Amino acid sequence: MPRVKPISEVHVAEPGLAIVEVAACDDETAFAVQELLAGRWATATADTTTRAPGEPGVRLRCYLDVRQELGS
């Protein structure tokens, strides 16, 4: 897999901040999961997935602030 950037302290510096890494069979599924998360919490979304040669599926990383719940 192309090197994923290391987790930065700023992204998890306070309670309520989280990094979510999604592993899915395809881009559509990974982006659907991200959309569900973004519909509930403030989310810095990804616009691309990564693939590891010889490994199945794709991966996606997004950043959440669960302190900021969006309206239901």
mmCIF file as Biopython writes it, N, C-alpha, C and O atoms, coordinates in Angstrom:
data_model
#
loop_
_atom_site.group_PDB
_atom_site.id
_atom_site.type_symbol
_atom_site.label_atom_id
_atom_site.label_alt_id
_atom_site.label_comp_id
_atom_site.label_asym_id
_atom_site.label_entity_id
_atom_site.label_seq_id
_atom_site.pdbx_PDB_ins_code
_atom_site.Cartn_x
_atom_site.Cartn_y
_atom_site.Cartn_z
_atom_site.occupancy
_atom_site.B_iso_or_equiv
_atom_site.auth_seq_id
_atom_site.auth_asym_id
_atom_site.pdbx_PDB_model_num
ATOM 1   N N  . MET A ? 1  ? 0.848   -1.168 0.000  1.0 0.0 1  A 1 
ATOM 2   C CA . MET A ? 1  ? 0.000   0.000  0.000  1.0 0.0 1  A 1 
ATOM 3   C C  . MET A ? 1  ? 0.890   1.226  0.000  1.0 0.0 1  A 1 
ATOM 4   O O  . MET A ? 1  ? 1.908   1.263  0.691  1.0 0.0 1  A 1 
ATOM 5   N N  . PRO A ? 2  ? 0.505   2.234  -0.779 1.0 0.0 2  A 1 
ATOM 6   C CA . PRO A ? 2  ? 1.293   3.456  -0.697 1.0 0.0 2  A 1 
ATOM 7   C C  . PRO A ? 2  ? 1.361   3.902  0.757  1.0 0.0 2  A 1 
ATOM 8   O O  . PRO A ? 2  ? 0.411   3.710  1.517  1.0 0.0 2  A 1 
ATOM 9   N N  . ARG A ? 3  ? 2.454   4.479  1.129  1.0 0.0 3  A 1 
ATOM 10  C CA . ARG A ? 3  ? 2.650   4.871  2.528  1.0 0.0 3  A 1 
ATOM 11  C C  . ARG A ? 3  ? 1.568   5.835  2.964  1.0 0.0 3  A 1 
ATOM 12  O O  . ARG A ? 3  ? 1.413   6.912  2.388  1.0 0.0 3  A 1 
ATOM 13  N N  . VAL A ? 4  ? 0.831   5.450  3.972  1.0 0.0 4  A 1 
ATOM 14  C CA . VAL A ? 4  ? -0.161  6.334  4.568  1.0 0.0 4  A 1 
ATOM 15  C C  . VAL A ? 4  ? 0.578   7.215  5.552  1.0 0.0 4  A 1 
ATOM 16  O O  . VAL A ? 4  ? 1.445   6.751  6.293  1.0 0.0 4  A 1 
ATOM 17  N N  . LYS A ? 5  ? 0.227   8.496  5.554  1.0 0.0 5  A 1 
ATOM 18  C CA . LYS A ? 5  ? 0.897   9.414  6.468  1.0 0.0 5  A 1 
ATOM 19  C C  . LYS A ? 5  ? 0.704   8.948  7.900  1.0 0.0 5  A 1 
ATOM 20  O O  . LYS A ? 5  ? -0.363  8.440  8.246  1.0 0.0 5  A 1 
ATOM 21  N N  . PRO A ? 6  ? 1.716   9.112  8.734  1.0 0.0 6  A 1 
ATOM 22  C CA . PRO A ? 6  ? 1.561   8.767  10.141 1.0 0.0 6  A 1 
ATOM 23  C C  . PRO A ? 6  ? 0.475   9.636  10.776 1.0 0.0 6  A 1 
ATOM 24  O O  . PRO A ? 6  ? 0.180   10.730 10.294 1.0 0.0 6  A 1 
ATOM 25  N N  . ILE A ? 7  ? -0.106  9.142  11.849 1.0 0.0 7  A 1 
ATOM 26  C CA . ILE A ? 7  ? -1.122  9.898  12.568 1.0 0.0 7  A 1 
ATOM 27  C C  . ILE A ? 7  ? -0.437  11.072 13.255 1.0 0.0 7  A 1 
ATOM 28  O O  . ILE A ? 7  ? 0.563   10.901 13.952 1.0 0.0 7  A 1 
ATOM 29  N N  . SER A ? 8  ? -0.984  12.255 13.052 1.0 0.0 8  A 1 
ATOM 30  C CA . SER A ? 8  ? -0.432  13.465 13.644 1.0 0.0 8  A 1 
ATOM 31  C C  . SER A ? 8  ? -1.068  13.706 15.007 1.0 0.0 8  A 1 
ATOM 32  O O  . SER A ? 8  ? -2.267  13.492 15.186 1.0 0.0 8  A 1 
ATOM 33  N N  . GLU A ? 9  ? -0.268  14.147 15.958 1.0 0.0 9  A 1 
ATOM 34  C CA . GLU A ? 9  ? -0.784  14.438 17.297 1.0 0.0 9  A 1 
ATOM 35  C C  . GLU A ? 9  ? -1.920  15.445 17.261 1.0 0.0 9  A 1 
ATOM 36  O O  . GLU A ? 9  ? -2.835  15.366 18.082 1.0 0.0 9  A 1 
ATOM 37  N N  . VAL A ? 10 ? -1.885  16.375 16.342 1.0 0.0 10 A 1 
ATOM 38  C CA . VAL A ? 10 ? -2.928  17.401 16.276 1.0 0.0 10 A 1 
ATOM 39  C C  . VAL A ? 10 ? -4.299  16.786 15.994 1.0 0.0 10 A 1 
ATOM 40  O O  . VAL A ? 10 ? -5.319  17.326 16.423 1.0 0.0 10 A 1 
ATOM 41  N N  . HIS A ? 11 ? -4.331  15.667 15.282 1.0 0.0 11 A 1 
ATOM 42  C CA . HIS A ? 11 ? -5.607  15.029 14.941 1.0 0.0 11 A 1 
ATOM 43  C C  . HIS A ? 11 ? -6.232  14.277 16.109 1.0 0.0 11 A 1 
ATOM 44  O O  . HIS A ? 11 ? -7.416  13.943 16.062 1.0 0.0 11 A 1 
ATOM 45  N N  . VAL A ? 12 ? -5.467  14.008 17.140 1.0 0.0 12 A 1 
ATOM 46  C CA . VAL A ? 12 ? -5.992  13.304 18.322 1.0 0.0 12 A 1 
ATOM 47  C C  . VAL A ? 12 ? -5.561  14.011 19.611 1.0 0.0 12 A 1 
ATOM 48  O O  . VAL A ? 12 ? -5.396  13.373 20.651 1.0 0.0 12 A 1 
ATOM 49  N N  . ALA A ? 13 ? -5.384  15.309 19.536 1.0 0.0 13 A 1 
ATOM 50  C CA . ALA A ? 13 ? -4.846  16.078 20.657 1.0 0.0 13 A 1 
ATOM 51  C C  . ALA A ? 13 ? -5.822  16.278 21.806 1.0 0.0 13 A 1 
ATOM 52  O O  . ALA A ? 13 ? -5.404  16.572 22.926 1.0 0.0 13 A 1 
ATOM 53  N N  . GLU A ? 14 ? -7.115  16.123 21.547 1.0 0.0 14 A 1 
ATOM 54  C CA . GLU A ? 14 ? -8.112  16.376 22.576 1.0 0.0 14 A 1 
ATOM 55  C C  . GLU A ? 14 ? -9.150  15.265 22.579 1.0 0.0 14 A 1 
ATOM 56  O O  . GLU A ? 14 ? -9.343  14.601 21.561 1.0 0.0 14 A 1 
ATOM 57  N N  . PRO A ? 15 ? -9.824  15.049 23.710 1.0 0.0 15 A 1 
ATOM 58  C CA . PRO A ? 15 ? -10.925 14.089 23.718 1.0 0.0 15 A 1 
ATOM 59  C C  . PRO A ? 15 ? -11.982 14.522 22.709 1.0 0.0 15 A 1 
ATOM 60  O O  . PRO A ? 15 ? -12.305 15.706 22.606 1.0 0.0 15 A 1 
ATOM 61  N N  . GLY A ? 16 ? -12.505 13.577 21.983 1.0 0.0 16 A 1 
ATOM 62  C CA . GLY A ? 16 ? -13.530 13.856 20.987 1.0 0.0 16 A 1 
ATOM 63  C C  . GLY A ? 16 ? -13.013 13.895 19.569 1.0 0.0 16 A 1 
ATOM 64  O O  . GLY A ? 16 ? -13.801 13.872 18.624 1.0 0.0 16 A 1 
ATOM 65  N N  . LEU A ? 17 ? -11.692 13.954 19.396 1.0 0.0 17 A 1 
ATOM 66  C CA . LEU A ? 17 ? -11.111 13.918 18.059 1.0 0.0 17 A 1 
ATOM 67  C C  . LEU A ? 17 ? -10.714 12.485 17.744 1.0 0.0 17 A 1 
ATOM 68  O O  . LEU A ? 17 ? -10.174 11.781 18.597 1.0 0.0 17 A 1 
ATOM 69  N N  . ALA A ? 18 ? -10.985 12.055 16.512 1.0 0.0 18 A 1 
ATOM 70  C CA . ALA A ? 18 ? -10.697 10.667 16.150 1.0 0.0 18 A 1 
ATOM 71  C C  . ALA A ? 18 ? -10.289 10.568 14.687 1.0 0.0 18 A 1 
ATOM 72  O O  . ALA A ? 18 ? -10.650 11.405 13.860 1.0 0.0 18 A 1 
ATOM 73  N N  . ILE A ? 19 ? -9.536  9.532  14.398 1.0 0.0 19 A 1 
ATOM 74  C CA . ILE A ? 19 ? -9.186  9.176  13.030 1.0 0.0 19 A 1 
ATOM 75  C C  . ILE A ? 19 ? -9.836  7.828  12.762 1.0 0.0 19 A 1 
ATOM 76  O O  . ILE A ? 19 ? -9.698  6.891  13.548 1.0 0.0 19 A 1 
ATOM 77  N N  . VAL A ? 20 ? -10.547 7.744  11.640 1.0 0.0 20 A 1 
ATOM 78  C CA . VAL A ? 20 ? -11.200 6.491  11.272 1.0 0.0 20 A 1 
ATOM 79  C C  . VAL A ? 20 ? -10.581 6.005  9.970  1.0 0.0 20 A 1 
ATOM 80  O O  . VAL A ? 20 ? -10.542 6.731  8.976  1.0 0.0 20 A 1 
ATOM 81  N N  . GLU A ? 21 ? -10.103 4.781  9.989  1.0 0.0 21 A 1 
ATOM 82  C CA . GLU A ? 21 ? -9.588  4.166  8.778  1.0 0.0 21 A 1 
ATOM 83  C C  . GLU A ? 21 ? -10.571 3.084  8.356  1.0 0.0 21 A 1 
ATOM 84  O O  . GLU A ? 21 ? -10.892 2.175  9.121  1.0 0.0 21 A 1 
ATOM 85  N N  . VAL A ? 22 ? -11.042 3.208  7.116  1.0 0.0 22 A 1 
ATOM 86  C CA . VAL A ? 22 ? -12.032 2.286  6.575  1.0 0.0 22 A 1 
ATOM 87  C C  . VAL A ? 22 ? -11.332 1.349  5.600  1.0 0.0 22 A 1 
ATOM 88  O O  . VAL A ? 22 ? -10.574 1.793  4.738  1.0 0.0 22 A 1 
ATOM 89  N N  . ALA A ? 23 ? -11.588 0.062  5.740  1.0 0.0 23 A 1 
ATOM 90  C CA . ALA A ? 23 ? -11.146 -0.931 4.758  1.0 0.0 23 A 1 
ATOM 91  C C  . ALA A ? 23 ? -12.415 -1.484 4.125  1.0 0.0 23 A 1 
ATOM 92  O O  . ALA A ? 23 ? -13.327 -1.915 4.830  1.0 0.0 23 A 1 
ATOM 93  N N  . ALA A ? 24 ? -12.476 -1.471 2.792  1.0 0.0 24 A 1 
ATOM 94  C CA . ALA A ? 24 ? -13.687 -1.898 2.095  1.0 0.0 24 A 1 
ATOM 95  C C  . ALA A ? 24 ? -13.317 -2.607 0.796  1.0 0.0 24 A 1 
ATOM 96  O O  . ALA A ? 24 ? -12.175 -2.551 0.341  1.0 0.0 24 A 1 
ATOM 97  N N  . CYS A ? 25 ? -14.301 -3.267 0.216  1.0 0.0 25 A 1 
ATOM 98  C CA . CYS A ? 25 ? -14.038 -4.017 -1.018 1.0 0.0 25 A 1 
ATOM 99  C C  . CYS A ? 25 ? -13.855 -3.095 -2.221 1.0 0.0 25 A 1 
ATOM 100 O O  . CYS A ? 25 ? -13.177 -3.464 -3.180 1.0 0.0 25 A 1 
ATOM 101 N N  . ASP A ? 26 ? -14.454 -1.891 -2.185 1.0 0.0 26 A 1 
ATOM 102 C CA . ASP A ? 26 ? -14.348 -0.979 -3.324 1.0 0.0 26 A 1 
ATOM 103 C C  . ASP A ? 26 ? -14.506 0.470  -2.879 1.0 0.0 26 A 1 
ATOM 104 O O  . ASP A ? 26 ? -14.871 0.749  -1.737 1.0 0.0 26 A 1 
ATOM 105 N N  . ASP A ? 27 ? -14.223 1.390  -3.805 1.0 0.0 27 A 1 
ATOM 106 C CA . ASP A ? 27 ? -14.317 2.818  -3.502 1.0 0.0 27 A 1 
ATOM 107 C C  . ASP A ? 27 ? -15.724 3.206  -3.063 1.0 0.0 27 A 1 
ATOM 108 O O  . ASP A ? 27 ? -15.888 3.945  -2.092 1.0 0.0 27 A 1 
ATOM 109 N N  . GLU A ? 28 ? -16.731 2.720  -3.762 1.0 0.0 28 A 1 
ATOM 110 C CA . GLU A ? 28 ? -18.111 3.098  -3.465 1.0 0.0 28 A 1 
ATOM 111 C C  . GLU A ? 28 ? -18.475 2.767  -2.022 1.0 0.0 28 A 1 
ATOM 112 O O  . GLU A ? 28 ? -19.123 3.568  -1.347 1.0 0.0 28 A 1 
ATOM 113 N N  . THR A ? 29 ? -18.068 1.604  -1.547 1.0 0.0 29 A 1 
ATOM 114 C CA . THR A ? 29 ? -18.376 1.205  -0.174 1.0 0.0 29 A 1 
ATOM 115 C C  . THR A ? 29 ? -17.626 2.080  0.825  1.0 0.0 29 A 1 
ATOM 116 O O  . THR A ? 29 ? -18.203 2.518  1.821  1.0 0.0 29 A 1 
ATOM 117 N N  . ALA A ? 30 ? -16.351 2.336  0.568  1.0 0.0 30 A 1 
ATOM 118 C CA . ALA A ? 30 ? -15.553 3.172  1.470  1.0 0.0 30 A 1 
ATOM 119 C C  . ALA A ? 30 ? -16.143 4.571  1.568  1.0 0.0 30 A 1 
ATOM 120 O O  . ALA A ? 30 ? -16.244 5.124  2.663  1.0 0.0 30 A 1 
ATOM 121 N N  . PHE A ? 31 ? -16.535 5.152  0.435  1.0 0.0 31 A 1 
ATOM 122 C CA . PHE A ? 31 ? -17.104 6.498  0.449  1.0 0.0 31 A 1 
ATOM 123 C C  . PHE A ? 31 ? -18.495 6.510  1.084  1.0 0.0 31 A 1 
ATOM 124 O O  . PHE A ? 31 ? -18.879 7.509  1.692  1.0 0.0 31 A 1 
ATOM 125 N N  . ALA A ? 32 ? -19.253 5.426  0.957  1.0 0.0 32 A 1 
ATOM 126 C CA . ALA A ? 32 ? -20.568 5.339  1.613  1.0 0.0 32 A 1 
ATOM 127 C C  . ALA A ? 32 ? -20.411 5.353  3.134  1.0 0.0 32 A 1 
ATOM 128 O O  . ALA A ? 32 ? -21.190 6.003  3.831  1.0 0.0 32 A 1 
ATOM 129 N N  . VAL A ? 33 ? -19.405 4.640  3.652  1.0 0.0 33 A 1 
ATOM 130 C CA . VAL A ? 33 ? -19.154 4.638  5.096  1.0 0.0 33 A 1 
ATOM 131 C C  . VAL A ? 33 ? -18.745 6.038  5.546  1.0 0.0 33 A 1 
ATOM 132 O O  . VAL A ? 33 ? -19.233 6.536  6.560  1.0 0.0 33 A 1 
ATOM 133 N N  . GLN A ? 34 ? -17.851 6.670  4.792  1.0 0.0 34 A 1 
ATOM 134 C CA . GLN A ? 34 ? -17.433 8.030  5.124  1.0 0.0 34 A 1 
ATOM 135 C C  . GLN A ? 34 ? -18.637 8.981  5.126  1.0 0.0 34 A 1 
ATOM 136 O O  . GLN A ? 34 ? -18.743 9.837  6.004  1.0 0.0 34 A 1 
ATOM 137 N N  . GLU A ? 35 ? -19.537 8.839  4.159  1.0 0.0 35 A 1 
ATOM 138 C CA . GLU A ? 35 ? -20.716 9.697  4.088  1.0 0.0 35 A 1 
ATOM 139 C C  . GLU A ? 35 ? -21.614 9.515  5.315  1.0 0.0 35 A 1 
ATOM 140 O O  . GLU A ? 35 ? -22.179 10.482 5.826  1.0 0.0 35 A 1 
ATOM 141 N N  . LEU A ? 36 ? -21.741 8.274  5.781  1.0 0.0 36 A 1 
ATOM 142 C CA . LEU A ? 36 ? -22.529 8.033  6.996  1.0 0.0 36 A 1 
ATOM 143 C C  . LEU A ? 36 ? -21.917 8.735  8.206  1.0 0.0 36 A 1 
ATOM 144 O O  . LEU A ? 36 ? -22.633 9.332  9.010  1.0 0.0 36 A 1 
ATOM 145 N N  . LEU A ? 37 ? -20.603 8.663  8.331  1.0 0.0 37 A 1 
ATOM 146 C CA . LEU A ? 37 ? -19.922 9.341  9.435  1.0 0.0 37 A 1 
ATOM 147 C C  . LEU A ? 37 ? -20.089 10.856 9.323  1.0 0.0 37 A 1 
ATOM 148 O O  . LEU A ? 37 ? -20.357 11.530 10.317 1.0 0.0 37 A 1 
ATOM 149 N N  . ALA A ? 38 ? -19.929 11.390 8.109  1.0 0.0 38 A 1 
ATOM 150 C CA . ALA A ? 38 ? -20.025 12.830 7.893  1.0 0.0 38 A 1 
ATOM 151 C C  . ALA A ? 38 ? -21.444 13.343 8.104  1.0 0.0 38 A 1 
ATOM 152 O O  . ALA A ? 38 ? -21.641 14.532 8.355  1.0 0.0 38 A 1 
ATOM 153 N N  . GLY A ? 39 ? -22.435 12.458 8.004  1.0 0.0 39 A 1 
ATOM 154 C CA . GLY A ? 39 ? -23.806 12.858 8.251  1.0 0.0 39 A 1 
ATOM 155 C C  . GLY A ? 39 ? -24.118 13.018 9.726  1.0 0.0 39 A 1 
ATOM 156 O O  . GLY A ? 39 ? -25.156 13.574 10.086 1.0 0.0 39 A 1 
ATOM 157 N N  . ARG A ? 40 ? -23.243 12.542 10.567 1.0 0.0 40 A 1 
ATOM 158 C CA . ARG A ? 40 ? -23.486 12.606 12.016 1.0 0.0 40 A 1 
ATOM 159 C C  . ARG A ? 40 ? -22.553 13.552 12.750 1.0 0.0 40 A 1 
ATOM 160 O O  . ARG A ? 40 ? -22.978 14.256 13.666 1.0 0.0 40 A 1 
ATOM 161 N N  . TRP A ? 41 ? -21.283 13.577 12.357 1.0 0.0 41 A 1 
ATOM 162 C CA . TRP A ? 41 ? -20.275 14.384 13.058 1.0 0.0 41 A 1 
ATOM 163 C C  . TRP A ? 41 ? -19.518 15.274 12.075 1.0 0.0 41 A 1 
ATOM 164 O O  . TRP A ? 41 ? -19.498 15.023 10.870 1.0 0.0 41 A 1 
ATOM 165 N N  . ALA A ? 42 ? -18.907 16.304 12.615 1.0 0.0 42 A 1 
ATOM 166 C CA . ALA A ? 42 ? -18.017 17.133 11.807 1.0 0.0 42 A 1 
ATOM 167 C C  . ALA A ? 42 ? -16.874 16.243 11.322 1.0 0.0 42 A 1 
ATOM 168 O O  . ALA A ? 42 ? -16.193 15.603 12.124 1.0 0.0 42 A 1 
ATOM 169 N N  . THR A ? 43 ? -16.672 16.209 10.025 1.0 0.0 43 A 1 
ATOM 170 C CA . THR A ? 43 ? -15.723 15.260 9.441  1.0 0.0 43 A 1 
ATOM 171 C C  . THR A ? 43 ? -14.880 15.925 8.361  1.0 0.0 43 A 1 
ATOM 172 O O  . THR A ? 43 ? -15.407 16.612 7.486  1.0 0.0 43 A 1 
ATOM 173 N N  . ALA A ? 44 ? -13.577 15.718 8.426  1.0 0.0 44 A 1 
ATOM 174 C CA . ALA A ? 44 ? -12.692 16.091 7.330  1.0 0.0 44 A 1 
ATOM 175 C C  . ALA A ? 44 ? -12.617 14.862 6.437  1.0 0.0 44 A 1 
ATOM 176 O O  . ALA A ? 44 ? -12.006 13.856 6.799  1.0 0.0 44 A 1 
ATOM 177 N N  . THR A ? 45 ? -13.237 14.950 5.274  1.0 0.0 45 A 1 
ATOM 178 C CA . THR A ? 45 ? -13.369 13.780 4.411  1.0 0.0 45 A 1 
ATOM 179 C C  . THR A ? 45 ? -12.188 13.622 3.469  1.0 0.0 45 A 1 
ATOM 180 O O  . THR A ? 45 ? -11.452 14.570 3.194  1.0 0.0 45 A 1 
ATOM 181 N N  . ALA A ? 46 ? -12.031 12.409 2.988  1.0 0.0 46 A 1 
ATOM 182 C CA . ALA A ? 46 ? -11.007 12.087 1.998  1.0 0.0 46 A 1 
ATOM 183 C C  . ALA A ? 46 ? -11.663 12.067 0.624  1.0 0.0 46 A 1 
ATOM 184 O O  . ALA A ? 46 ? -12.848 11.755 0.502  1.0 0.0 46 A 1 
ATOM 185 N N  . ASP A ? 47 ? -10.898 12.397 -0.407 1.0 0.0 47 A 1 
ATOM 186 C CA . ASP A ? 47 ? -11.455 12.339 -1.750 1.0 0.0 47 A 1 
ATOM 187 C C  . ASP A ? 47 ? -10.868 11.208 -2.582 1.0 0.0 47 A 1 
ATOM 188 O O  . ASP A ? 47 ? -11.251 11.007 -3.734 1.0 0.0 47 A 1 
ATOM 189 N N  . THR A ? 48 ? -9.926  10.466 -1.983 1.0 0.0 48 A 1 
ATOM 190 C CA . THR A ? 48 ? -9.349  9.317  -2.672 1.0 0.0 48 A 1 
ATOM 191 C C  . THR A ? 48 ? -9.164  8.157  -1.699 1.0 0.0 48 A 1 
ATOM 192 O O  . THR A ? 48 ? -9.080  8.350  -0.486 1.0 0.0 48 A 1 
ATOM 193 N N  . THR A ? 49 ? -9.102  6.973  -2.246 1.0 0.0 49 A 1 
ATOM 194 C CA . THR A ? 49 ? -8.779  5.785  -1.469 1.0 0.0 49 A 1 
ATOM 195 C C  . THR A ? 49 ? -7.386  5.327  -1.874 1.0 0.0 49 A 1 
ATOM 196 O O  . THR A ? 49 ? -6.831  5.811  -2.859 1.0 0.0 49 A 1 
ATOM 197 N N  . THR A ? 50 ? -6.826  4.399  -1.117 1.0 0.0 50 A 1 
ATOM 198 C CA . THR A ? 50 ? -5.536  3.819  -1.479 1.0 0.0 50 A 1 
ATOM 199 C C  . THR A ? 50 ? -5.709  2.315  -1.656 1.0 0.0 50 A 1 
ATOM 200 O O  . THR A ? 50 ? -6.591  1.699  -1.058 1.0 0.0 50 A 1 
ATOM 201 N N  . ARG A ? 51 ? -4.862  1.748  -2.478 1.0 0.0 51 A 1 
ATOM 202 C CA . ARG A ? 51 ? -4.851  0.305  -2.729 1.0 0.0 51 A 1 
ATOM 203 C C  . ARG A ? 51 ? -3.436  -0.220 -2.498 1.0 0.0 51 A 1 
ATOM 204 O O  . ARG A ? 51 ? -2.453  0.420  -2.872 1.0 0.0 51 A 1 
ATOM 205 N N  . ALA A ? 52 ? -3.351  -1.381 -1.883 1.0 0.0 52 A 1 
ATOM 206 C CA . ALA A ? 52 ? -2.056  -2.027 -1.683 1.0 0.0 52 A 1 
ATOM 207 C C  . ALA A ? 52 ? -1.914  -3.125 -2.737 1.0 0.0 52 A 1 
ATOM 208 O O  . ALA A ? 52 ? -2.761  -4.014 -2.825 1.0 0.0 52 A 1 
ATOM 209 N N  . PRO A ? 53 ? -0.864  -3.068 -3.522 1.0 0.0 53 A 1 
ATOM 210 C CA . PRO A ? 53 ? -0.662  -4.113 -4.526 1.0 0.0 53 A 1 
ATOM 211 C C  . PRO A ? 53 ? -0.670  -5.492 -3.877 1.0 0.0 53 A 1 
ATOM 212 O O  . PRO A ? 53 ? 0.003   -5.721 -2.873 1.0 0.0 53 A 1 
ATOM 213 N N  . GLY A ? 54 ? -1.434  -6.400 -4.459 1.0 0.0 54 A 1 
ATOM 214 C CA . GLY A ? 54 ? -1.493  -7.765 -3.957 1.0 0.0 54 A 1 
ATOM 215 C C  . GLY A ? 54 ? -2.452  -7.971 -2.797 1.0 0.0 54 A 1 
ATOM 216 O O  . GLY A ? 54 ? -2.659  -9.106 -2.367 1.0 0.0 54 A 1 
ATOM 217 N N  . GLU A ? 55 ? -3.051  -6.883 -2.272 1.0 0.0 55 A 1 
ATOM 218 C CA . GLU A ? 55 ? -4.015  -6.993 -1.182 1.0 0.0 55 A 1 
ATOM 219 C C  . GLU A ? 55 ? -5.402  -6.629 -1.706 1.0 0.0 55 A 1 
ATOM 220 O O  . GLU A ? 55 ? -5.539  -5.768 -2.575 1.0 0.0 55 A 1 
ATOM 221 N N  . PRO A ? 56 ? -6.426  -7.290 -1.172 1.0 0.0 56 A 1 
ATOM 222 C CA . PRO A ? 56 ? -7.773  -6.988 -1.653 1.0 0.0 56 A 1 
ATOM 223 C C  . PRO A ? 56 ? -8.290  -5.664 -1.097 1.0 0.0 56 A 1 
ATOM 224 O O  . PRO A ? 56 ? -7.861  -5.221 -0.031 1.0 0.0 56 A 1 
ATOM 225 N N  . GLY A ? 57 ? -9.204  -5.041 -1.817 1.0 0.0 57 A 1 
ATOM 226 C CA . GLY A ? 57 ? -9.927  -3.889 -1.318 1.0 0.0 57 A 1 
ATOM 227 C C  . GLY A ? 57 ? -9.165  -2.579 -1.341 1.0 0.0 57 A 1 
ATOM 228 O O  . GLY A ? 57 ? -8.074  -2.467 -1.900 1.0 0.0 57 A 1 
ATOM 229 N N  . VAL A ? 58 ? -9.786  -1.589 -0.708 1.0 0.0 58 A 1 
ATOM 230 C CA . VAL A ? 58 ? -9.247  -0.235 -0.641 1.0 0.0 58 A 1 
ATOM 231 C C  . VAL A ? 58 ? -9.274  0.241  0.803  1.0 0.0 58 A 1 
ATOM 232 O O  . VAL A ? 58 ? -9.936  -0.353 1.655  1.0 0.0 58 A 1 
ATOM 233 N N  . ARG A ? 59 ? -8.546  1.319  1.066  1.0 0.0 59 A 1 
ATOM 234 C CA . ARG A ? 59 ? -8.536  1.932  2.396  1.0 0.0 59 A 1 
ATOM 235 C C  . ARG A ? 59 ? -8.766  3.432  2.244  1.0 0.0 59 A 1 
ATOM 236 O O  . ARG A ? 59 ? -8.415  4.044  1.235  1.0 0.0 59 A 1 
ATOM 237 N N  . LEU A ? 60 ? -9.370  3.997  3.288  1.0 0.0 60 A 1 
ATOM 238 C CA . LEU A ? 60 ? -9.691  5.420  3.302  1.0 0.0 60 A 1 
ATOM 239 C C  . LEU A ? 60 ? -9.548  5.909  4.743  1.0 0.0 60 A 1 
ATOM 240 O O  . LEU A ? 60 ? -9.922  5.200  5.677  1.0 0.0 60 A 1 
ATOM 241 N N  . ARG A ? 61 ? -9.020  7.090  4.922  1.0 0.0 61 A 1 
ATOM 242 C CA . ARG A ? 61 ? -8.865  7.663  6.265  1.0 0.0 61 A 1 
ATOM 243 C C  . ARG A ? 61 ? -9.598  8.998  6.315  1.0 0.0 61 A 1 
ATOM 244 O O  . ARG A ? 61 ? -9.438  9.839  5.431  1.0 0.0 61 A 1 
ATOM 245 N N  . CYS A ? 62 ? -10.411 9.184  7.365  1.0 0.0 62 A 1 
ATOM 246 C CA . CYS A ? 62 ? -11.058 10.475 7.585  1.0 0.0 62 A 1 
ATOM 247 C C  . CYS A ? 62 ? -10.914 10.860 9.051  1.0 0.0 62 A 1 
ATOM 248 O O  . CYS A ? 62 ? -10.621 10.025 9.906  1.0 0.0 62 A 1 
ATOM 249 N N  . TYR A ? 63 ? -11.124 12.131 9.316  1.0 0.0 63 A 1 
ATOM 250 C CA . TYR A ? 63 ? -10.905 12.696 10.639 1.0 0.0 63 A 1 
ATOM 251 C C  . TYR A ? 63 ? -12.230 13.212 11.186 1.0 0.0 63 A 1 
ATOM 252 O O  . TYR A ? 63 ? -12.944 13.945 10.501 1.0 0.0 63 A 1 
ATOM 253 N N  . LEU A ? 64 ? -12.561 12.831 12.419 1.0 0.0 64 A 1 
ATOM 254 C CA . LEU A ? 64 ? -13.836 13.194 13.029 1.0 0.0 64 A 1 
ATOM 255 C C  . LEU A ? 64 ? -13.641 14.052 14.263 1.0 0.0 64 A 1 
ATOM 256 O O  . LEU A ? 64 ? -12.637 13.950 14.969 1.0 0.0 64 A 1 
ATOM 257 N N  . ASP A ? 65 ? -14.631 14.903 14.503 1.0 0.0 65 A 1 
ATOM 258 C CA . ASP A ? 65 ? -14.747 15.624 15.764 1.0 0.0 65 A 1 
ATOM 259 C C  . ASP A ? 65 ? -16.110 15.247 16.316 1.0 0.0 65 A 1 
ATOM 260 O O  . ASP A ? 65 ? -17.117 15.859 15.958 1.0 0.0 65 A 1 
ATOM 261 N N  . VAL A ? 66 ? -16.150 14.246 17.184 1.0 0.0 66 A 1 
ATOM 262 C CA . VAL A ? 66 ? -17.423 13.735 17.689 1.0 0.0 66 A 1 
ATOM 263 C C  . VAL A ? 66 ? -18.042 14.665 18.733 1.0 0.0 66 A 1 
ATOM 264 O O  . VAL A ? 66 ? -19.139 14.401 19.226 1.0 0.0 66 A 1 
ATOM 265 N N  . ARG A ? 67 ? -17.353 15.738 19.067 1.0 0.0 67 A 1 
ATOM 266 C CA . ARG A ? 67 ? -17.933 16.740 19.961 1.0 0.0 67 A 1 
ATOM 267 C C  . ARG A ? 67 ? -18.957 17.589 19.201 1.0 0.0 67 A 1 
ATOM 268 O O  . ARG A ? 67 ? -19.811 18.232 19.810 1.0 0.0 67 A 1 
ATOM 269 N N  . GLN A ? 68 ? -18.864 17.586 17.874 1.0 0.0 68 A 1 
ATOM 270 C CA . GLN A ? 68 ? -19.729 18.395 17.038 1.0 0.0 68 A 1 
ATOM 271 C C  . GLN A ? 68 ? -20.718 17.503 16.287 1.0 0.0 68 A 1 
ATOM 272 O O  . GLN A ? 68 ? -20.558 17.252 15.092 1.0 0.0 68 A 1 
ATOM 273 N N  . GLU A ? 69 ? -21.739 17.031 17.001 1.0 0.0 69 A 1 
ATOM 274 C CA . GLU A ? 69 ? -22.748 16.190 16.378 1.0 0.0 69 A 1 
ATOM 275 C C  . GLU A ? 69 ? -23.649 17.062 15.519 1.0 0.0 69 A 1 
ATOM 276 O O  . GLU A ? 69 ? -24.115 18.111 15.962 1.0 0.0 69 A 1 
ATOM 277 N N  . LEU A ? 70 ? -23.893 16.629 14.296 1.0 0.0 70 A 1 
ATOM 278 C CA . LEU A ? 70 ? -24.745 17.374 13.391 1.0 0.0 70 A 1 
ATOM 279 C C  . LEU A ? 70 ? -26.203 17.064 13.678 1.0 0.0 70 A 1 
ATOM 280 O O  . LEU A ? 70 ? -26.506 16.053 14.312 1.0 0.0 70 A 1 
ATOM 281 N N  . GLY A ? 71 ? -27.104 17.913 13.225 1.0 0.0 71 A 1 
ATOM 282 C CA . GLY A ? 71 ? -28.533 17.673 13.429 1.0 0.0 71 A 1 
ATOM 283 C C  . GLY A ? 71 ? -28.965 16.360 12.786 1.0 0.0 71 A 1 
ATOM 284 O O  . GLY A ? 71 ? -28.425 15.958 11.755 1.0 0.0 71 A 1 
ATOM 285 N N  . SER A ? 72 ? -29.932 15.701 13.397 1.0 0.0 72 A 1 
ATOM 286 C CA . SER A ? 72 ? -30.381 14.418 12.862 1.0 0.0 72 A 1 
ATOM 287 C C  . SER A ? 72 ? -31.501 14.591 11.868 1.0 0.0 72 A 1 
ATOM 288 O O  . SER A ? 72 ? -31.997 13.606 11.320 1.0 0.0 72 A 1 
#
